[in-house]
Amino acid sequence: MKRWIPLIVFLILVGFFAKGLFLNPREVPSPFIGKAAPAFTLPVVGDANTSFSPADMKGKVWVMNVWAPWCVSCRQEHGLLMALAQSQPTPIVGLNWKDKQREAEQLLAQQGSPYFAVPNDLSGKVGIDYGVTGTPETYVIDKEGIVRMKHVGPISPDIWKEKFEPKLKELGV
């Protein structure tokens, strides 16, 4: 029996690795799904005297898009976010993450802003509180402030239609 133990352990490891080959790397499980969105209060881009907090959105279903001016993928999804801001009723909040050069204000002035508000997370602490691993990441938050969905990576029209629209419909939007 002892000589079969290495083979059994090897087969178990092969099984785990084989399962991993079929997982989608864009589907990062979030421990926040079904839990209250972390609270924060941050100044908004372009007006340090005005602040934003998730409490400001209480009673509304909203989308939080974590982005940064230095993020190539964020620029890729910007046009779609602009179209969505015009065509659908759900407010989009753009968490400006780790913008050390403070380029967001100029970029949004040039390309337009799809965002209801743009809180400025210069230190990256709020992103860490939400479990952000990179940009862009997008969250759907319900009327009670509960995180209902997380998407990692840029949003495409297909992703919006397949993932976001059903979730927003489920939440009554």
C-alpha positions in Angstrom: 0.0 0.0 0.0 2.9 2.4 0.8 4.2 2.3 -2.8 0.8 3.5 -4.1 0.7 6.7 -1.9 3.0 8.8 -4.2 0.8 7.8 -7.2 -2.4 8.7 -5.4 -1.0 12.1 -4.3 0.2 12.7 -7.8 -3.2 11.9 -9.3 -4.9 14.2 -6.8 -2.6 17.1 -7.8 -3.2 16.4 -11.5 -6.9 16.6 -10.8 -6.6 20.0 -9.1 -4.3 21.4 -11.9 -6.7 20.0 -14.6 -9.7 21.7 -13.0 -7.7 25.0 -12.9 -7.2 24.9 -16.7 -11.0 25.3 -17.1 -11.4 28.3 -14.7 -11.9 31.8 -16.1 -9.1 34.1 -14.8 -11.4 37.1 -15.2 -13.8 35.5 -12.7 -12.1 36.5 -9.4 -14.3 35.5 -6.5 -14.9 38.4 -4.1 -15.5 38.0 -0.4 -17.6 41.1 -0.6 -20.4 39.6 -2.7 -23.5 39.7 -0.5 -21.9 42.0 2.1 -22.0 45.7 2.8 -19.7 47.7 0.5 -16.8 49.1 2.5 -17.5 52.7 3.6 -15.2 55.6 2.7 -15.3 59.3 2.2 -12.9 60.8 -0.4 -12.5 64.1 -2.2 -13.7 64.2 -5.8 -11.4 64.8 -8.7 -11.3 68.5 -9.6 -12.9 69.7 -6.4 -11.1 68.8 -3.2 -13.8 70.6 -1.2 -16.5 68.2 -2.3 -16.4 64.6 -1.1 -18.1 61.3 -2.1 -19.2 58.4 0.1 -21.2 55.3 -0.8 -23.7 56.6 1.8 -24.5 59.3 -0.8 -25.9 56.5 -3.0 -28.2 54.9 -0.4 -31.5 53.9 -2.0 -30.0 53.7 -5.5 -28.5 50.8 -7.4 -25.2 52.0 -8.7 -22.0 50.8 -10.5 -18.5 51.6 -9.2 -15.8 51.4 -11.8 -12.3 51.4 -10.5 -10.0 53.0 -13.0 -6.8 55.0 -13.4 -5.6 57.4 -16.1 -2.4 55.3 -16.6 -4.5 52.1 -17.2 -4.6 51.2 -20.9 -7.6 48.8 -20.5 -9.5 51.6 -18.7 -9.1 53.8 -21.8 -10.3 50.9 -23.9 -13.7 50.7 -22.0 -14.1 54.5 -21.7 -16.2 54.9 -24.9 -18.6 52.2 -23.8 -18.9 53.8 -20.3 -19.7 57.1 -22.0 -22.5 55.4 -24.1 -23.8 53.6 -21.0 -24.0 56.9 -19.0 -26.2 58.3 -21.8 -28.4 55.3 -22.4 -29.1 53.6 -19.1 -30.4 55.0 -15.7 -27.8 53.4 -13.4 -25.3 55.9 -12.0 -21.6 55.0 -12.6 -19.1 56.2 -10.0 -15.5 56.2 -11.1 -13.1 55.4 -8.3 -9.8 57.1 -9.5 -7.2 54.6 -8.1 -3.6 55.5 -7.4 -3.4 58.5 -9.7 -0.1 59.8 -8.3 0.4 62.2 -11.3 -3.2 63.5 -10.8 -4.0 63.1 -14.5 -7.6 62.2 -14.1 -9.1 65.7 -14.2 -7.3 66.6 -17.5 -8.1 63.2 -19.1 -11.9 63.5 -18.2 -12.0 67.1 -19.5 -10.5 65.9 -22.8 -12.5 62.7 -23.3 -15.6 63.4 -21.3 -16.7 61.8 -18.1 -19.2 59.0 -17.9 -19.2 59.2 -14.1 -21.8 60.5 -11.7 -18.9 61.2 -9.3 -15.1 60.6 -9.3 -13.7 60.0 -5.8 -10.0 60.3 -5.7 -8.3 57.3 -4.1 -4.7 58.5 -4.3 -3.3 56.2 -1.6 -5.1 53.1 -3.0 -6.5 52.3 0.4 -10.2 52.2 -0.7 -9.3 50.0 -3.6 -7.6 47.6 -1.1 -10.7 47.7 1.1 -12.7 46.5 -1.9 -10.2 43.8 -2.8 -9.0 45.5 -6.0 -6.2 43.6 -7.7 -5.8 45.9 -10.7 -7.7 48.2 -13.0 -10.3 48.2 -14.3 -12.6 46.4 -11.9 -16.3 47.1 -11.7 -18.8 46.5 -8.9 -22.6 46.6 -8.8 -24.0 47.8 -5.5 -27.7 47.6 -4.5 -30.0 50.1 -2.8 -29.0 48.9 0.6 -25.3 49.3 -0.1 -24.6 45.5 -0.6 -22.1 44.4 -3.2 -23.9 42.2 -5.7 -21.4 41.7 -8.4 -17.7 42.2 -9.3 -16.2 42.1 -12.7 -12.4 42.1 -13.3 -11.1 43.6 -16.6 -12.5 46.0 -19.2 -16.2 45.9 -19.9 -17.2 45.1 -23.5 -20.7 45.4 -24.9 -21.1 41.7 -24.7 -20.0 41.6 -21.0 -22.4 44.4 -20.2 -25.3 42.6 -21.9 -24.5 39.1 -20.5 -23.4 40.0 -16.9 -24.5 43.5 -16.0 -27.9 43.9 -17.6 -29.3 40.7 -15.9 -27.9 41.7 -12.5 -29.3 45.2 -12.8 -32.7 43.8 -13.9 -32.6 41.5 -11.0 -32.1 44.5 -8.7 -35.0 46.3 -10.2 -33.3 48.8 -12.5 
